[in-house]
Amino acid sequence: MNLLPRDGVRLAGLTPYLQAAPLGAILVVFLLLPMVVLVVVSFFDYDSVQIIPGFVLTNYRDVLGSSVTWRTYLNTIRFTVIVWSITVVLGFGVAYVLAFEIRSRTMQLALFLVCTIPFLTSNIIRMISWIPFLGREGLLNSALLRLHLIHQPLEFLLFSDFAVVLAYVHLYALFMVTPIFNTMIRIDRRLIEAAIDGGARSLEVLTQVIIPLSKPGIAIGSIFVVTLVMGDFITVRLMSGGQSASVGLMIANQISLLQYPAACANAVVLLAVVLIMIAAILRVVDIRRDL
Amino acid sequence: MSGLPLGRWALLGFLGLFILFLYGPTITILVLSFQGPDGGLTFPLNGVSLHWFAALFQTQAVGDFGGSLARSLALATMVMAATVAISVSAGLAFRRRFRGSQALFTLTVASLIIPSILVSLGVGLLFSQAGLDPAWDTSAFGAQLTWTLPFGVLIMFAVFNRFNKAWEEAARDLGATPWQGFRHVVLPIIAPSVVGIALFGFSLSYDEFARTLLTAGSDNTLPLEIFGMTTNVTTPVLYALGTVTTVFSFIVIFVALTAVSVLSRRR
């Protein structure tokens, strides 16, 4: 009988493993193994009908040796830099107003929900919904025409790089707002009062107190935006009307041509680039205390 | 903080414009989905009708709307249930340090930041290399969980960071078994967050596109069907579909938020 308590202890020691096992199993089978498969298949050979198991470096040689790849990467990074710059300013501004200008707690929560709810609706529908606004006969063009600001419809509004960037900002700005808002509401208000008492002006409070203390949120938001834009293909496909390219779209095209090993090599390179970018962000800002 | 009232109004105006930017386009297609039978994809409205909503339910007009909707609802429910169960369980585990906890946490965060198209491609290839047919309820189910689980686990993380263990200890001291302690003490306290996780699980699955694209096999989910439509449908039926799924999403969000507020108040 006196074995029982020890059994209980042993069981208690096992508990966290049993509780974590389902999460571990799902992530191993549907994340880790697939990434291993990506790497393995990236060394396979292929012809027009099938994948041929083997170990060849031709896929990487094709990916890295092609000027199309380099141009596509540059274009994707250009999108990422533009979208990141816009969303970080927009996201910071919105989070700032929510955290510091809205006084009532209920109102703050309500407006925060209003700013995050679109995240739980369909991205594709949100992209499509720009068509009646930006199109040749869309709302914006007809308004500008009626105001005599332009004499011909602006063609660059829809199916262009402009439309792609606009859609990205529309889709991903909330990935900036949420983490920045979360760090901002945890800033001790007494620090701000102390700064004001110490003679700091509004701008100085912003640059010396609020921005430094919001850095972890900015970093988390940046990681989201950078990885989402770097890996995107559907926004570019829908909003550029086939005019623009991205790495994700290049991979998707290779997949539709059944060139799986080439797509995998491309995917491995993309993964490496994304991880390097995240490492760079984490080197600048320590987000651990925010997790 | 705010100096001049003028500056404050400018900031509030900025927030208002941002909200308009978020919702404006959606409202536009909502209005245009009531376009008359002869109307096009842009304004002006050529009469007002329910024509395009009716067209939605004629299968020949828009592929397999009914079938894909049914699959999406079933899949979202499965993903929701699995996300809640697995996240809560993992959240309980992470309250203690165990061997591999750091690695598991890193893997969870990695799951959030690895581009969706890579997960989709990897899971699709894994299934085909293993000789299995990808399907919406197997491979797509797993691929979607890699997107919903990190959100669930991180929410549980935040909850248990603020959780007062004294309640649970009190229950144990009063003779409650671990299960009773969880069922009658921990669960009621974390209930609002659990509803939040359920909402994330359901909604993210219901709208997921990239991770489903190469893993759903031969039967489309609704977002895949909508994507197909964007390339070959040029009538407001597309907007009607957008309106229906957006309104549905909003109903789901509203129900979940109501549940959260009721559960929080009861506490």
Contacts between the chains, C-beta under 8 A, distances in Angstrom:
chain1	res1	chain2	res2	distance
A	15	B	93	7.6
A	15	B	178	7.9
A	16	B	92	7.8
A	16	B	93	4.2
A	16	B	94	7.9
A	16	B	95	7.9
A	16	B	96	5.1
A	16	B	98	4.2
A	16	B	101	7.5
A	17	B	93	7.5
A	17	B	98	6.1
A	18	B	93	8.0
A	19	B	89	4.6
A	19	B	90	6.5
A	19	B	92	5.0
A	19	B	93	3.6
A	20	B	89	7.4
A	20	B	90	5.3
A	20	B	93	3.8
A	20	B	94	7.3
A	20	B	98	7.0
A	20	B	100	7.8
A	20	B	101	7.2
A	20	B	104	5.9
A	22	B	85	7.3
A	22	B	86	4.5
A	22	B	89	6.0
A	22	B	90	7.2
A	23	B	86	5.3
A	23	B	87	7.6
A	23	B	89	7.3
A	23	B	90	4.0
A	23	B	93	7.9
A	23	B	104	6.7
A	23	B	108	7.0
A	23	B	149	6.4
A	23	B	153	6.7
A	24	B	100	7.7
A	24	B	104	5.6
A	24	B	107	7.8
A	26	B	86	6.6
A	26	B	142	6.6
A	26	B	145	5.3
A	26	B	146	7.2
A	26	B	149	6.5
A	27	B	104	7.4
A	27	B	107	4.8
A	27	B	108	6.7
A	27	B	111	5.9
A	27	B	146	6.8
A	27	B	149	7.3
A	28	B	107	7.9
A	29	B	142	6.5
A	30	B	119	7.5
A	30	B	123	5.8
A	30	B	142	3.8
A	30	B	143	5.9
A	30	B	145	6.4
A	30	B	146	5.1
A	31	B	107	6.7
A	31	B	110	7.0
A	31	B	111	5.2
A	31	B	114	7.1
A	31	B	119	6.6
A	31	B	122	7.9
A	31	B	146	4.9
A	32	B	107	6.8
A	33	B	122	7.8
A	33	B	126	5.7
A	34	B	118	8.0
A	34	B	119	6.3
A	34	B	121	7.8
A	34	B	122	2.6
A	34	B	123	4.7
A	34	B	125	7.1
A	34	B	126	4.9
A	35	B	114	7.3
A	35	B	118	7.4
A	35	B	122	5.7
A	37	B	122	5.5
A	37	B	125	4.9
A	37	B	126	4.7
A	37	B	129	6.2
A	38	B	118	6.6
A	38	B	121	6.6
A	38	B	122	4.7
A	38	B	125	7.0
A	41	B	125	5.7
A	41	B	129	7.6
A	90	B	18	7.0
A	93	B	11	7.9
A	93	B	14	6.1
A	93	B	18	7.9
A	94	B	14	7.6
A	94	B	15	6.1
A	94	B	18	5.2
A	96	B	11	7.6
A	97	B	11	4.8
A	97	B	12	6.7
A	97	B	14	6.4
A	97	B	15	4.5
A	98	B	15	7.1
A	100	B	1	5.2
A	100	B	2	7.8
A	101	B	1	7.6
A	101	B	2	6.3
A	101	B	8	6.1
A	101	B	11	5.1
A	101	B	12	6.4
A	101	B	15	7.7
A	111	B	15	7.0
A	111	B	19	7.8
A	113	B	257	7.2
A	114	B	19	5.9
A	114	B	22	7.9
A	115	B	18	7.3
A	115	B	19	6.9
A	115	B	22	6.9
A	117	B	250	7.7
A	117	B	253	5.8
A	118	B	22	5.3
A	118	B	23	7.3
A	118	B	26	7.7
A	120	B	199	7.0
A	120	B	200	7.4
A	120	B	203	3.9
A	120	B	204	7.3
A	120	B	207	7.5
A	120	B	249	6.1
A	120	B	252	7.8
A	120	B	253	5.7
A	121	B	26	7.6
A	121	B	203	7.6
A	121	B	207	6.6
A	121	B	245	7.8
A	121	B	246	5.5
A	121	B	249	4.5
A	121	B	250	7.4
A	122	B	206	8.0
A	122	B	207	4.3
A	122	B	223	6.3
A	122	B	226	7.2
A	122	B	242	7.5
A	122	B	245	5.7
A	122	B	246	6.9
A	122	B	249	7.0
A	123	B	207	6.5
A	123	B	209	6.7
A	124	B	207	7.9
A	124	B	209	6.1
A	124	B	223	5.8
A	124	B	226	5.3
A	124	B	227	5.8
A	124	B	230	7.0
A	125	B	26	7.4
A	125	B	29	7.5
A	125	B	226	7.0
A	125	B	241	7.9
A	125	B	242	4.1
A	125	B	245	6.3
A	125	B	246	5.9
A	126	B	25	6.9
A	126	B	26	6.6
A	128	B	29	6.8
A	128	B	230	6.3
A	128	B	238	6.3
A	128	B	239	7.7
A	128	B	242	6.0
A	129	B	25	3.7
A	129	B	26	5.1
A	129	B	28	6.1
A	129	B	29	4.4
A	129	B	242	6.6
A	130	B	25	5.2
A	131	B	29	8.0
A	131	B	41	6.2
A	131	B	42	7.7
A	132	B	25	8.0
A	132	B	28	5.0
A	132	B	29	6.4
A	132	B	32	5.5
A	132	B	41	6.3
A	132	B	42	4.9
A	132	B	43	6.5
A	132	B	239	7.9
A	133	B	24	7.4
A	133	B	25	5.5
A	133	B	28	5.7
A	135	B	41	7.1
A	135	B	42	5.5
A	137	B	42	4.7
A	137	B	43	7.8
A	138	B	42	5.6
A	138	B	43	7.8
A	139	B	28	6.9
A	139	B	42	7.7
A	139	B	43	6.2
A	142	B	43	7.2
A	170	B	21	6.9
A	170	B	22	7.3
A	170	B	25	7.3
A	173	B	18	7.6
A	173	B	22	7.9
A	174	B	22	7.7
A	192	B	1	6.5
A	202	B	1	7.3
A	202	B	3	5.5
A	205	B	1	7.3
A	223	B	113	6.2
A	224	B	113	7.7
A	227	B	113	4.6
A	227	B	114	7.7
A	227	B	115	6.2
A	228	B	115	7.9
A	230	B	115	6.5
A	231	B	114	7.9
A	231	B	115	2.2
A	231	B	116	6.2
A	231	B	117	5.7
A	231	B	118	6.8
A	231	B	210	7.9
A	232	B	115	7.8
A	233	B	117	5.9
A	233	B	210	7.4
A	234	B	209	6.2
A	234	B	210	6.6
A	234	B	227	7.1
A	238	B	230	6.1
A	248	B	115	6.6
A	248	B	117	5.0
A	251	B	117	5.9
A	251	B	118	8.0
A	251	B	121	7.0
A	252	B	117	6.5
A	252	B	213	8.0
A	255	B	121	6.4
A	255	B	214	6.6
A	260	B	121	7.9
A	260	B	125	6.4
A	263	B	121	6.2
A	264	B	121	7.1
A	264	B	125	7.4
A	267	B	117	7.6
A	267	B	118	4.9
A	267	B	121	5.9
A	267	B	122	7.8
A	270	B	115	6.6
A	270	B	118	7.0
A	271	B	114	6.8
A	271	B	115	7.5
A	271	B	118	6.0
A	274	B	113	7.3
A	274	B	114	7.6
A	274	B	115	6.5
A	278	B	113	6.4
A	291	B	154	7.7
A	291	B	157	7.2
